[in-house]
Each structure stands twice: as structure tokens, then as C-alpha cells.
Amino acid sequence: MRKEKRRLLYPTGGPHILKYTLSVFFALLCFWGKAEDGYRLWLRYDKVQDAALLQRYQSALTALSFYTSSATLDIAKKELIKGISGLTGNRLRPREGVTNNCIIAGTPASSVFVKKFFQKNKLNTGNEGYVISTGNVGGKKVLFIAATKDIGVLYGVFAFLRLLQTNQPLENLFMVSAPKIQNRILDHWDNLNRTVERGYAGASIWNWHTLPDYIDQRYIDYARANASVGINGTVLTNVNANARVLTKTYLIKVKALADVFRPYGLKVYLTAKFSAPVEIGGLKTADPLDPGVRNWWKEKCDEIYSMIPDFGGFLVKANSEGQPGPQSYGRTHADGANMFADALAPHGGIVMWRAFVYDLRVQKEQERFEEGNKGGHGNPIAAEDRFKQAYNEFAPLDGKFKKNVLLQVKNGPIDFQPREPFSPLFGAMPETQLMMEFQLTQEYLGQGTHLVFEAPLFKEVLDADTYARGMGSVVAKVIDGSLYHHPLTAIAGVANIGNDINWTGHPFGQANWYAFGRLAWDHELSSARIANEWVRQTFSNNRDFVTTTTSMMLASREILVDYMTPLGLNHIMGTGHHYGPAPWVDNAGRADWNPVYYHRADSEGLGFNRTANGSNALAQYRPEVQKQWDNSRTCDEKYLLWFHHVPWNFKMHSGRSLWEALCYKYNIGCDSVKWMQREWNAVKPFIDEERFKQVQQLLVIQEKEAVWWRDACLLYFQTFSKMPVPAQYEKPQHTLEYYKSLKFSYAPGIGGNL
């Protein structure tokens, strides 16, 4: 028996050796080809595993009628053929006529069948919408994937393949979908030297050295991934801008990317440095009212559009964090934005002007902070509340911006914290087009090592009621134009993409890219639906796996808030790199760079008083919103310390004191990460070993860092509360001095702009 086995394993003879070697070689090729490194994102197109469902798909999708007359339609056809081939095994070949179980795809201009279908149903899907519908042509069962415009067909193809990937039935379909927001944009904080500010997935994917002659396949795959979720714009460069990207040398490279992206419906935008006329134009000033400066920007826009006719426009960060702007010349933000608007308008371009500003007189503010901080940690109001600054600077300018200007507002008033109240600017500027800025990259949410699904954060903000025009005036209606009937709408997400093989570093970081695209298209989608879709496409349709993994995802953001910034704490991360806890820092260059500025811990209590007897930031909201938060006894405890400085023995709704609630939250957060570890370990049989191990190891890091957050923060706040940690909780592993001594020269995401 042993000899027989040996002969089978190690055959002798020339032909047998060759045959065996080739079989092993091809087996290894298949194995390597199926390596689950995450590069394919949610577009895997692996064969449907449910045998009965697979048979129904195979029977329903047997032929294709798809005439192409553009690069976009050609891409859509190839995607459809590729997807159906991978998911069902059916090899569809385009044909002239229509047969039973045929897919008919195209526009009224490219297909007579689509034209008749649109006329019969009185359809018009707009510039980007699509319809997916079962139907009947000449007595034959067909399925339409159709749109008014070519790009809508591509979006429809991806939507149809999503149905197959998530194992949805195809019978009696009639889906009509169009985006609720026009401009759905990724903002890359990528520097020209390929570092990525707040990037945790490697270097920038833009290789400026080899462009324009070498087109990396990743550029094509990037455009394809964005199109699959309806993202239609990309800002290539960091908001902390470098003027050199506007020189001809770089514009030639930008053009190469724009040419690749165009068939996928993806427009290119750039960040414009306000001082560019001085830095690269040889002018003496960048004053937005100076005729020479205005002409320089006009000529620069003319040059860009001569190379890139569908260039989207500029994103501008001005008079914030050291960036130059119109206030440097005694002008307003409206003056600056309108200068760009005038230069872009003849070409149909837009300017996105960021409302993230805090450029007060640094030295004077620091002096005031130090004066107010004597004898404590800043409990007196040390300087103008940074919470209020964007509103104070922009609300008075309502109605002064030109029609192709969008004011880009962060979701909250501070800076992408794990939880923030919605920015008071939403609903406060009815005559100005506001757009949302979310952050996909997890600068303040555990960076590259924590599993945090951000859709619940996005939805929390989008669904928040501003009461600007009575109940139901939610933030989403402000940015989709429906509340004030604005014609121009946009939403942006700071990208979490790098050149790591799986694009986002953490495998679950992909879900935040996906969620942003889906919500930008339709903000009424639920977090649960988005998580379910992503899990099924990215990993498996196995019911146990989907249930377990989506539960983890939907809980993950709240878990992070618990072990990091519970009860309304915010901005207590390490300064500069924002990695790890550092609530004790009080020596940064200006008051509002210090964590102590935000938590105001002292012997009496904790939290920032933003009521009428504090900074009065609450007054920036409508009375109905103020009422939700102005009383510490009735304030939603999620926002308690955002708006109130409360005593350590303050009684919470649970009956616990503030101190006890703080201890409870930090500990339940840590325990919940351990729960996530157990849940992930339980789904090992259902997925590939490669991604299972990667997430498993990252969850170990997350658990260690959650404990670090808990121990460091509780030890620090205990120096003010003077209260013991309840006996049932795990004791800190180190002393407070140990945590204060930690340094992180290797913390990623803060590369310079060379």
C-alpha cells in the first residue's frame, strides 16, 4: 500500500513527470489567482454558491443585446459580460436580435428596444440614473438595464451585478434609481511627494514620476471601483495645497489621469493654493480683488480646460492652519471664493470653499488661554470657542457667494471626532449652497488598525434635524438641495485609499469607501443595508457569516466611542499625529490644539460649558435643537460633555454618577472589542485564511489600544475626580506617568508636503 501511494505521489517516467509537474503548476496558478488579498474590493464576481439560485440565474441570463457607441458603453458591456461569466459561468455573446432570457442594455440612442421601453413607460432617468426591469419583447422574456445617458447604463450594470452578488431574486424587477446629490467626490489628501496626510494605507496611488506615459492598472481599477458605487469626482491633491500642481508639468500628468477616468464618469478636481499667483505666477500679490490676480486665475483656468475639457474645478482651503487666503489682504471668504468662481464659470467648473477655518491671532489667543488656565485646566473660557468659529465667519456671508460656489462644511463643528453634534452651519445659510465633508480615513477613529464602520456616523449626521424650516429639516435635505431648492449639490469624503494591495490598509476600511459612495447616491439607505451588501459582495453570502459580521460592523462605531471618547468627550487624542490618548496635553502652540481645552477637567467636574452661561455656542442652533441639549438633566448623554461642565457626582440617567458612568463606558468599550474578537473567530470556517488572519491580528491591536485608552484616560481624569475606580473593573496595567511618557515617532499619516 505504501509503495502504491508513493507511485501515485511521485510518478516515474518522462511523460508522467511532465504531466504531473504541469498539473501541480496549473493548480498553483489557480491558487495564486484566487489569493484573497483584498485588491478586488467588493467586485469579486466569484460563482454563486447556492446551487438552486445559480441554476435560476443561468436560465434567466442566456443572451445579450448591447450596442456600444462610446467608451463608457463599451466598458459597461465588458463589465456585464465579465460579471455574469464569473457569477454564473454563462458566456454571453452580443447578438443582433432578441431571444428569450436576453439582457437588453443601453440608452434610447443606442438601442431601439430601449427606446420603445422608455416610450412605453414614459421614463427619463436623468443624466446619471438607470432602470433595471424585467419585460417582454415580441413575446420573449427580457431584462432591461437602461438609462437616458451612457454613464447611467454603467451605473445600472454595476447595480445589476450587485443584485447577483448579493443573491437577490430577478423575477418581477422594476428598479429606477438616480442620485440624490449631483457631485459625489473623494478628496485625496495626497502630497506631490506621495505621502498622504492622515493616510494609513501606504503611499499615494498617484505616481507623478511615471505619469503621463505610464498608466498603472490601479488607476483604471480605482475609476472602476468608484463608478461601481456612483462616485463621480476625485480631488487628486491635499487641501494643504502645493501650487506646483497647477504648473504645466503637472497638468500634463493630471490630464493623463482625467483621460483614464472620463469613461467611468469620474471628473478630476485639484486643490488651489491661494498664493499660487505669487509662488508660480511671479505676481507681487494674491489679493482676490486685484485685476492682475483675477486675470492670472482666468488664464490658468483657460489653460487647464484646454487640456482637460471636463475639469471639475477647485477645492480651496484658505485662512486656516497657516494656509494663505483672502483675509491676508483684508478681504472676505466670499471675495476669495467668487474670484475662483468667475474664472471657472465660463467652463462650467465649480469651487468648493472649505468652512474649516481657525486662523485667529495665535499669540494673543495663547496668552488669553494661559491667563485663563492659571490654577486649573482651562475651565474659564480661555479664548473664542473653536466650536463657534466656522459659523461666526461664514453665516454673515450668506447670500454673498456666486452660483457656482459650494461651501464645504465638515459634519461637525470641531474636526471629524468619533461623535460630534452636526455643524450649526447646516440650516443657517439658506441663500448659500452647502456641501458635506465626511472623513473616510480614520484619523480620529483608531487610524489604520481599528475596525470601525462609519455608515452609522454618516447617517447620524445626515438624519439630524436642523429645524431650519420646521421639523423634518434634516441635514441631508440641506445638502441635496431639496430644503432650499438649490440647483448645485455636492458631498465629499476624505479618502482612505493608498497603495497597499487592499487599497485601504484595514480590510474593513473598504466598507467606509463603499458606504460613502452608496450614501452619496442615496442618503436614505440604512447602515444595515449597506453593511449587508458590502459583506455579501466582499466576503460571503453565508447566512451565519453575514449576520455575525454585519452585527459587528453596526456596533463598531459605538464601541469605539465608548473606549475612546464617551459621553461627549472629544479631541483628547495625541497632538500632531492624533494617535492614542493624551488628555493631559496643555503645551501645544495654541489653545485649541490642546486636549485640555476641550474637556475642561478640574476638581469640580468635566466637560465644556457651551450654554448661555458658558461659550454660548448652543445659540448657533435653532431653538428646537437648543432645547435638546441646553439642560444637563435632559441632554442626550451622548452629547453631555460637548455642552455641559458637570460635577463628578452628577447623576446620570442610569443612576450612576458621572465618574461611575465614565468608568462603565470605558470598560464596556474594552469588553466589546473582546466580543468582536470572539465573533470574528467564530466565522473563520466561512472565509479565506488570508483575510481572516489579517483582521484577527488587527483586532488584537484594537483590543490592546482600547485598554490603553481606558487606562490612560481614567487614570488622568481620576486625578481630578479623586474617586476610586469601582472594584468590578480591571485595574490599569501601568501608571499615569508611564502613559504620559510614551512617544510615537513612527505614527503614520503626517507626511509633509514637499
C-alpha positions in Angstrom: 0.0 0.0 0.0 2.8 2.4 0.8 4.5 1.7 -2.5 1.3 2.3 -4.4 0.8 5.6 -2.7 4.4 6.5 -3.4 3.9 5.7 -7.1 0.9 8.0 -7.2 2.6 10.8 -5.4 5.9 10.6 -7.2 5.3 9.0 -10.7 8.3 7.8 -12.7 8.9 8.1 -16.4 9.3 11.2 -18.6 5.7 11.8 -19.8 4.4 11.1 -16.3 6.8 13.6 -14.7 5.9 16.2 -17.2 2.1 15.6 -16.8 2.4 15.7 -13.0 4.6 18.8 -13.0 2.2 20.6 -15.3 -0.8 19.7 -13.1 0.9 21.0 -10.0 1.9 24.1 -11.8 -1.6 24.8 -13.0 -3.0 24.0 -9.6 -0.7 26.6 -8.0 -1.6 29.1 -10.7 -5.2 28.7 -9.8 -4.4 29.0 -6.1 -2.4 32.2 -6.7 -5.1 33.6 -9.0 -7.6 33.2 -6.2 -5.5 34.7 -3.5 -7.8 36.9 -1.3 -5.5 39.9 -0.8 -8.4 42.3 -0.9 -7.4 44.0 -4.1 -10.7 43.1 -5.8 -12.7 45.0 -3.2 -16.5 44.3 -3.5 -16.2 43.4 -7.2 -15.1 39.8 -6.8 -17.7 38.1 -9.2 -17.0 34.6 -7.8 -19.5 31.9 -8.8 -22.8 31.9 -6.9 -22.6 29.1 -4.3 -26.3 28.5 -3.8 -27.0 25.7 -6.4 -30.7 26.4 -6.8 -30.2 30.1 -7.2 -27.3 29.6 -9.6 -29.5 27.5 -11.8 -32.1 30.2 -11.9 -29.6 32.8 -12.8 -28.1 30.6 -15.5 -31.6 30.1 -17.0 -32.5 33.8 -16.8 -29.4 35.2 -18.3 -28.6 33.5 -21.6 -28.2 36.2 -24.2 -27.2 39.9 -24.6 -28.3 42.7 -26.8 -25.9 45.6 -26.2 -24.8 48.0 -28.9 -22.0 50.3 -27.9 -21.2 53.7 -29.4 -19.0 55.2 -26.7 -16.1 54.2 -24.4 -18.4 54.3 -21.5 -20.9 51.8 -23.0 -18.0 49.6 -24.1 -16.8 49.5 -20.5 -20.3 48.7 -19.3 -20.7 45.9 -21.8 -17.4 44.3 -20.8 -18.2 44.7 -17.1 -21.6 43.0 -17.6 -20.1 40.1 -19.6 -17.3 39.7 -17.1 -19.6 39.8 -14.1 -22.2 37.3 -15.4 -19.4 35.0 -16.6 -17.8 34.9 -13.1 -21.0 34.7 -11.1 -22.9 32.2 -13.3 -20.5 30.6 -15.7 -22.6 31.8 -18.7 -20.6 33.2 -21.6 -22.8 35.9 -23.1 -22.1 37.0 -26.6 -23.8 40.1 -28.0 -26.4 39.3 -30.7 -28.4 41.1 -33.3 -32.0 40.2 -32.3 -33.7 39.4 -29.1 -34.1 35.8 -27.8 -35.8 34.5 -24.6 -34.0 35.4 -21.4 -32.0 38.1 -23.1 -30.5 41.1 -21.4 -31.1 44.3 -23.3 -28.8 47.1 -22.2 -28.2 50.7 -23.5 -29.9 54.0 -24.0 -32.7 55.2 -26.3 -30.0 56.4 -28.6 -28.1 53.1 -28.8 -31.0 50.6 -28.7 -34.3 50.6 -30.4 -35.6 48.2 -27.8 -34.6 50.6 -25.0 -36.2 53.5 -26.9 -39.6 51.7 -27.1 -39.3 50.6 -23.5 -38.7 54.2 -22.4 -41.6 55.5 -24.5 -44.0 52.8 -23.3 -43.2 53.5 -19.6 -42.7 57.3 -20.0 -39.2 57.0 -18.4 -36.5 59.6 -18.1 -33.7 58.6 -15.8 -31.8 62.0 -16.0 -28.1 62.4 -16.5 -27.0 59.5 -14.3 -30.0 57.4 -13.3 -30.9 54.0 -14.6 -33.7 51.5 -14.7 -33.4 47.7 -14.2 -36.6 45.9 -15.2 -37.9 42.6 -16.4 -40.0 42.9 -19.5 -41.4 41.4 -22.7 -40.3 42.0 -26.3 -42.2 40.1 -29.0 -43.4 37.5 -26.6 -39.9 36.9 -25.2 -38.8 37.4 -21.6 -36.1 40.0 -21.4 -34.3 42.1 -18.7 -33.6 45.8 -19.4 -30.6 47.6 -18.0 -31.2 51.1 -19.4 -30.6 54.7 -19.0 -31.0 58.1 -20.6 -27.3 58.7 -20.7 -24.3 56.3 -21.2 -23.0 56.8 -17.7 -26.3 55.7 -16.3 -26.0 52.4 -18.2 -22.6 51.8 -16.5 -24.1 52.6 -13.1 -27.1 50.3 -13.9 -24.7 47.4 -14.9 -22.9 47.7 -11.5 -26.3 47.8 -9.7 -27.5 44.7 -11.6 -24.3 42.8 -10.8 -24.8 43.9 -7.1 -28.1 42.1 -7.2 -26.4 38.9 -8.4 -23.5 39.2 -5.9 -25.9 39.6 -3.0 -28.1 36.7 -4.2 -31.3 38.7 -4.9 -34.2 37.3 -7.0 -34.5 38.6 -10.5 -38.2 37.9 -11.0 -40.6 40.9 -11.5 -37.9 43.5 -11.3 -38.6 47.2 -11.7 -35.9 49.4 -10.2 -35.5 53.1 -11.1 -32.6 54.9 -9.3 -31.0 58.3 -9.7 -28.5 60.1 -7.4 -30.0 62.5 -4.9 -26.7 64.5 -4.9 -25.1 65.7 -8.1 -21.4 65.8 -7.2 -20.2 62.9 -5.2 -16.5 63.4 -4.6 -13.5 61.8 -3.0 -11.0 64.2 -1.5 -7.4 62.8 -1.6 -5.1 64.4 1.0 -2.2 63.3 -1.2 1.0 65.3 -1.4 3.2 65.6 -4.5 5.9 63.6 -2.8 3.4 60.6 -2.5 3.0 61.0 1.3 -0.7 61.0 2.4 -1.7 63.3 5.2 -3.8 61.2 7.6 -3.3 58.2 5.3 -3.0 54.8 6.8 -2.8 52.6 3.7 0.6 53.2 2.3 1.8 55.9 -0.2 -0.3 57.9 -2.6 -1.6 55.9 -5.6 -0.7 58.8 -7.9 2.9 58.2 -9.2 3.7 61.6 -10.5 7.2 60.5 -11.6 5.9 57.9 -14.1 2.9 59.9 -15.3 1.8 60.7 -18.0 3.5 57.9 -20.0 2.9 55.0 -17.7 -0.7 54.3 -16.8 -0.8 52.0 -13.8 -3.7 49.4 -13.9 -4.6 50.6 -10.5 -5.7 53.9 -11.9 -8.3 52.1 -14.1 -9.3 49.8 -11.2 -9.7 52.9 -9.0 -12.1 54.6 -11.5 -14.0 51.3 -11.9 -14.4 50.9 -8.1 -15.7 54.5 -7.8 -18.1 54.0 -10.7 -19.5 50.9 -9.0 -20.8 52.9 -6.1 -21.6 56.1 -8.1 -18.7 58.3 -7.0 -18.2 60.8 -9.9 -15.4 63.1 -8.8 -11.9 63.0 -7.3 -9.8 65.7 -5.9 -6.2 64.5 -6.5 -4.3 66.7 -4.1 -4.1 67.7 -0.5 -6.2 70.6 0.9 -2.9 71.8 2.3 -2.1 72.6 -1.2 1.1 72.8 -3.3 0.9 75.4 -6.0 3.2 73.4 -8.3 0.3 71.1 -9.3 -1.0 74.0 -11.3 2.1 74.2 -13.4 2.1 72.8 -17.0 4.5 70.0 -16.0 1.9 68.6 -13.5 -1.2 69.5 -15.5 0.1 67.2 -18.3 0.1 64.4 -15.7 -3.3 65.4 -14.4 -4.7 65.2 -18.0 -3.5 61.6 -18.3 -5.5 60.6 -15.2 -8.5 62.6 -16.4 -8.4 60.7 -19.7 -8.4 57.4 -17.9 -11.2 58.4 -15.6 -13.5 60.0 -18.1 -15.3 56.9 -19.5 -16.1 55.9 -15.9 -17.9 59.2 -15.2 -15.2 60.4 -12.9 -14.2 64.1 -13.1 -10.9 65.4 -11.9 -10.6 68.3 -9.4 -7.5 70.0 -7.9 -6.8 71.9 -4.8 -5.8 75.5 -5.5 -3.3 77.3 -3.2 -4.5 80.8 -2.7 -1.0 82.2 -3.1 -0.2 80.4 -6.4 -0.1 83.7 -8.4 2.8 84.8 -6.2 4.5 81.3 -5.9 4.4 80.2 -9.5 3.0 83.2 -11.3 5.5 85.9 -10.4 3.0 88.4 -9.1 3.5 90.6 -6.1 0.1 89.8 -4.6 -2.7 87.3 -4.4 -5.3 89.8 -3.5 -8.6 88.5 -4.9 -9.8 91.9 -5.9 -6.6 92.8 -7.7 -7.3 92.8 -11.5 -3.9 91.2 -12.3 -4.6 88.4 -9.8 -8.1 87.8 -11.2 -6.7 87.7 -14.8 -4.0 85.2 -13.7 -6.6 82.8 -12.4 -8.7 83.3 -15.5 -5.8 82.4 -17.8 -4.9 79.5 -15.5 -8.4 78.1 -15.8 -8.3 78.6 -19.6 -5.1 76.6 -19.7 -6.5 73.8 -17.6 -9.7 73.5 -19.6 -7.8 73.5 -22.9 -6.1 70.3 -21.7 -9.0 68.8 -19.6 -12.3 70.0 -21.0 -14.4 68.3 -18.3 -12.2 69.5 -15.4 -14.4 69.7 -12.3 -13.0 72.8 -10.6 -11.1 73.7 -7.4 -11.2 72.8 -3.7 -9.8 75.6 -1.6 -8.6 75.7 2.0 -7.9 79.3 2.9 -7.0 81.2 6.1 -6.8 78.0 8.1 -3.9 76.2 9.8 -1.4 78.6 8.1 -2.9 78.3 4.6 -3.0 81.7 2.9 -6.3 83.3 1.9 -8.3 86.4 1.2 -8.2 87.6 4.9 -4.5 88.1 4.4 -5.5 91.0 2.2 -8.4 92.3 4.3 -10.9 90.5 2.1 -13.7 88.1 2.9 -14.1 84.4 2.2 -16.8 85.4 -0.3 -14.3 87.7 -2.1 -11.9 84.8 -2.4 -14.4 82.1 -3.5 -16.0 84.4 -6.0 -12.7 85.2 -7.7 -12.3 81.4 -8.4 -16.0 81.2 -9.4 -15.6 83.9 -12.0 -12.6 82.2 -13.5 -14.3 78.7 -13.6 -17.8 79.8 -14.6 -17.2 80.1 -18.4 -16.1 76.5 -18.4 -18.8 75.1 -16.1 -16.4 74.5 -13.2 -17.2 74.8 -9.5 -15.3 76.0 -6.5 -15.6 74.1 -3.2 -14.6 76.5 -0.4 -13.9 74.8 2.9 -15.5 76.2 6.0 -12.9 74.6 8.3 -11.2 77.8 9.5 -9.4 78.8 12.6 -6.8 81.4 11.9 -7.2 83.8 14.8 -4.3 85.7 16.2 -2.4 82.8 17.6 -0.1 84.6 20.1 -2.9 86.7 21.6 -5.1 83.6 21.9 -2.4 81.6 23.6 -1.8 84.4 26.1 -5.5 84.5 26.9 -5.5 80.7 27.3 -2.6 80.8 29.6 -4.2 83.5 31.7 -7.5 81.7 31.9 -5.7 78.4 32.7 -4.0 79.6 35.9 -4.7 77.2 38.7 -6.6 74.7 36.6 -7.1 73.2 33.2 -8.8 75.9 31.3 -12.2 75.8 33.0 -12.7 79.6 32.3 -13.3 80.4 28.7 -9.8 80.8 27.5 -10.4 82.1 24.0 -13.2 82.2 21.4 -14.7 78.7 21.4 -13.4 77.0 18.3 -16.8 75.3 18.1 -18.3 78.6 17.0 -15.7 79.9 14.6 -17.0 78.5 11.2 -20.4 79.8 12.0 -19.2 83.2 13.1 -17.1 83.6 9.9 -19.5 82.3 7.3 -23.1 82.8 8.5 -22.8 86.6 8.0 -21.7 85.9 4.4 -24.9 84.1 3.5 -26.1 85.0 0.0 -22.8 86.6 -1.0 -21.3 83.6 -2.8 -21.7 83.1 -6.6 -23.9 80.4 -8.0 -21.0 78.0 -8.8 -19.6 78.1 -5.2 -20.3 75.4 -2.7 -19.3 75.9 0.9 -17.8 72.6 2.1 -18.7 72.1 5.7 -17.4 69.3 8.0 -20.1 67.1 9.5 -19.4 68.6 13.0 -18.1 71.9 14.3 -14.7 70.7 15.5 -12.8 68.1 13.5 -14.1 64.7 12.5 -14.4 63.4 16.1 -15.9 59.9 16.8 -19.1 61.7 17.7 -20.0 65.4 17.1 -23.2 67.3 17.0 -24.0 68.4 13.5 -22.4 71.6 12.4 -24.7 74.6 13.1 -24.0 75.9 9.6 -26.3 73.3 8.2 -29.7 75.1 8.1 -28.1 78.5 9.0 -27.3 79.7 5.4 -30.4 79.4 3.3 -29.0 81.5 0.5 -25.8 79.5 0.2 -25.2 76.1 -1.3 -23.6 73.9 1.4 -22.0 70.6 0.8 -21.0 67.9 3.3 -17.4 66.9 4.1 -17.0 63.5 5.8 -13.7 61.8 6.6 -13.3 58.2 5.5 -9.7 57.9 6.6 -9.8 57.2 10.3 -7.7 60.0 11.7 -9.6 60.1 15.0 -11.2 56.6 14.8 -8.3 54.3 15.5 -6.4 55.1 12.3 -5.3 52.1 10.3 -5.8 49.4 13.0 -9.3 49.7 14.3 -12.4 48.1 12.8 -14.9 50.9 12.6 -17.8 51.0 10.2 -18.6 54.7 9.6 -22.0 54.5 8.0 -23.8 54.9 11.4 -21.7 58.1 11.9 -22.7 59.4 8.5 -26.3 58.5 9.0 -26.4 60.1 12.4 -25.4 63.4 10.8 -27.5 63.2 7.7 -30.6 62.3 9.7 -30.1 65.1 12.3 -32.9 67.7 12.3 -31.8 71.3 11.9 -35.4 72.6 12.3 -34.4 75.3 9.8 -37.9 75.1 8.2 -39.6 73.2 10.9 -39.5 69.6 11.9 -38.0 67.3 9.3 -35.4 69.8 8.0 -32.7 67.2 8.2 -29.1 67.8 7.2 -29.5 65.5 4.2 -32.2 67.9 2.8 -29.8 70.8 3.2 -27.1 69.2 1.1 -29.3 67.5 -1.5 -30.8 70.9 -2.3 -34.4 70.0 -1.5 -34.8 72.2 1.6 -33.8 75.5 -0.1 -34.2 74.4 -3.7 -30.6 75.0 -4.6 -29.6 73.8 -8.1 -26.0 72.8 -7.3 -25.3 69.9 -4.8 -22.3 68.0 -3.6 -20.9 65.8 -0.9 -17.2 64.9 -0.2 -15.4 62.2 1.7 -11.7 62.4 2.6 -10.3 59.3 1.0 -8.8 56.4 3.0 -7.0 54.9 -0.1 -3.4 54.2 -0.5 -1.1 51.9 -2.5 -1.5 49.0 -0.1 -2.5 45.9 -2.0 -6.0 46.0 -0.5 -6.4 49.8 -1.1 -7.4 50.8 2.5 -4.9 49.0 4.8 -7.6 47.5 7.1 -9.8 45.2 5.1 -12.9 46.7 6.7 -11.7 50.2 5.7 -13.1 49.3 2.3 -16.6 49.3 3.8 -16.3 53.0 4.5 -15.3 53.8 0.9 -18.3 51.7 -0.2 -20.7 53.3 2.4 -19.7 56.8 1.4 -20.5 56.1 -2.3 -23.8 54.4 -1.5 -25.0 57.2 0.8 -23.8 59.9 -1.6 -26.0 58.3 -4.2 -29.0 57.7 -1.8 -28.8 59.1 1.7 -32.0 57.3 2.6 -30.3 53.9 2.6 -29.8 52.3 6.0 -26.5 51.4 7.6 -27.7 47.8 7.9 -28.5 47.5 4.2 -25.1 49.0 3.2 -23.2 46.7 5.6 -25.2 43.7 4.4 -24.4 44.5 0.7 -20.8 45.0 1.4 -20.3 41.9 3.4 -22.0 39.7 0.8 -20.0 41.1 -2.1 -16.7 41.3 -0.3 -16.7 38.0 1.7 -19.6 35.6 1.6 -23.4 35.2 1.3 -23.3 32.5 4.1 -26.1 33.5 6.4 -24.2 32.9 9.6 -21.3 34.9 8.4 -23.4 37.8 7.1 -25.4 38.0 10.4 -22.3 37.9 12.6 -20.2 40.3 10.6 -22.8 42.9 10.0 -23.7 42.9 13.7 -20.0 43.6 14.4 -19.9 46.4 11.9 -23.0 48.1 13.0 -21.9 48.1 16.6 -18.3 49.1 15.9 -18.5 52.9 15.9 -20.4 53.0 19.2 -17.8 50.6 20.7 -15.0 52.9 19.7 -16.8 55.9 21.1 -17.1 54.0 24.4 -13.4 53.2 24.8 -12.2 56.5 23.3 -14.4 59.5 23.9 -17.6 58.5 25.8 -20.4 60.8 27.0 -19.4 63.7 24.7 -15.6 63.8 25.4 -13.8 64.9 22.2 -10.4 65.8 20.8 -8.4 64.2 23.6 -6.1 62.3 21.2 -2.3 62.7 21.0 -1.4 66.0 19.4 0.1 66.2 15.9 -0.3 62.6 14.9 -3.6 62.1 16.7 -2.6 58.6 17.7 -3.6 57.3 21.1 -4.9 59.1 24.2 -3.4 62.3 25.6 -6.0 64.2 27.6 -3.2 65.8 29.7 -1.5 67.8 26.9 -1.6 71.5 27.7 1.6 72.9 26.0 0.7 72.9 22.3 1.3 76.0 20.1 -2.2 77.4 20.6 -5.1 77.0 23.0 -7.3 74.9 20.8 -4.6 72.4 19.9 -4.6 71.2 23.5 -6.8 68.4 24.7 -7.3 70.2 28.0 -9.0 72.9 26.1 -11.8 70.5 25.1 -12.5 68.5 28.2 -12.0 71.2 30.9 -11.5 68.7 33.7 -11.0 70.2 37.1 -11.8 69.3 40.7 -15.4 70.3 40.2 -16.2 68.3 37.2 -15.8 67.6 33.5 -17.0 69.0 30.1 -17.1 72.2 28.1 -19.9 74.6 29.0 -21.4 75.8 25.8 -24.7 77.0 27.2 -25.7 80.7 27.7 -23.6 81.0 30.8 -20.6 79.4 29.0 -19.4 80.0 25.5 -23.0 80.1 24.3 -22.2 78.0 21.2 -25.6 76.5 21.6 -27.1 79.8 20.4 -25.9 79.0 16.9 -28.6 76.3 16.6 -32.3 76.7 16.2 -34.4 76.9 19.4 -35.7 73.4 18.9 -32.2 72.0 18.7 -31.0 74.1 21.7 -33.8 72.6 23.7 -32.5 69.1 23.2 -29.1 70.0 24.6 -29.3 73.1 26.8 -30.3 71.3 30.1 -27.8 68.9 31.6 -30.6 66.9 33.1 -32.4 66.3 29.8 -29.4 66.5 27.4 -28.8 63.3 25.4 -25.9 61.8 27.3 -24.1 61.1 24.0 -23.5 64.9 23.9 -23.5 65.8 27.6 -19.8 66.8 27.8 -20.0 68.6 24.5 -22.3 71.2 26.1 -22.0 71.0 29.8 -19.4 71.1 32.6 -21.0 68.7 35.1 -19.8 67.6 38.6 -18.1 64.3 39.1 -21.1 63.1 41.2 -23.6 64.3 38.7 -26.4 61.7 38.5 -26.8 60.1 35.1 -30.0 58.5 33.7 -28.7 55.1 34.7 -28.4 56.2 38.3 -24.6 56.2 38.2 -22.5 59.2 38.9 -20.6 60.9 36.1 -17.4 59.3 37.3 -19.0 55.8 37.6 -20.6 56.2 34.1 -17.2 57.2 32.7 -15.6 54.1 34.2 -18.5 52.0 32.9 -18.3 53.3 29.4 -14.5 52.8 29.1 -14.8 49.3 30.4 -17.8 48.3 28.3 -15.9 49.5 25.3 -12.9 47.3 26.0 -15.2 44.3 26.7 -17.0 44.9 23.4 -13.7 44.7 21.5 -13.2 41.3 23.1 -16.7 40.4 21.9 -15.7 41.4 18.4 -12.7 39.2 18.6 -14.8 36.2 19.6 -17.4 36.9 16.9 -14.7 37.1 14.2 -13.0 33.9 15.4 -16.4 32.2 15.1 -16.7 33.0 11.4 -13.3 31.5 10.4 -14.8 28.5 8.6 -16.7 30.7 6.2 -13.9 32.8 4.6 -10.4 32.7 3.3 -7.5 32.3 5.6 -5.6 35.3 4.3 -8.2 38.0 5.2 -9.3 36.1 8.3 -5.8 36.3 9.8 -5.3 39.9 8.9 -8.5 41.1 10.6 -7.8 38.7 13.5 -4.4 40.3 14.1 -5.7 43.8 13.7 -8.4 43.1 16.3 -5.7 42.1 18.7 -4.1 45.5 18.2 -7.5 47.2 18.6 -8.1 45.4 21.9 -4.7 46.4 23.3 -5.3 50.0 22.2 -8.8 50.1 23.7 -7.3 49.1 27.0 -4.6 51.7 26.6 -7.3 54.4 26.0 -9.3 53.2 29.0 -6.4 53.0 31.5 -4.7 56.3 30.4 -7.9 58.3 30.4 -9.3 57.0 33.6 -6.0 57.4 35.5 -5.8 61.0 34.2 -9.4 62.0 35.0 -9.1 60.3 38.4 -6.5 63.0 39.4 -9.5 65.4 39.3 -12.4 63.3 40.5 -10.4 61.8 43.4 -12.8 58.9 43.2 -11.8 55.2 43.1 -12.4 53.0 40.0 -15.3 50.6 41.0 -13.9 47.3 42.2 -15.5 45.2 39.4 -13.4 46.7 36.7 -9.9 45.7 35.6 -7.1 47.7 37.1 -4.8 49.8 34.9 -1.7 48.0 33.7 0.7 50.9 34.1 0.9 54.3 35.9 -0.3 57.6 34.5 3.3 58.7 34.3 4.1 55.7 32.1 1.3 56.6 29.6 2.4 60.3 29.6 5.9 59.2 28.7 5.0 57.3 25.5 6.3 58.8 22.2 5.3 57.7 18.7 7.8 58.8 16.1 6.5 56.0 13.9 2.9 57.2 13.9 1.7 57.3 10.2 -0.3 59.8 8.3 1.5 63.1 8.9 3.9 63.3 6.0 5.0 66.7 4.8 4.0 68.5 1.5 7.3 68.7 -0.3 
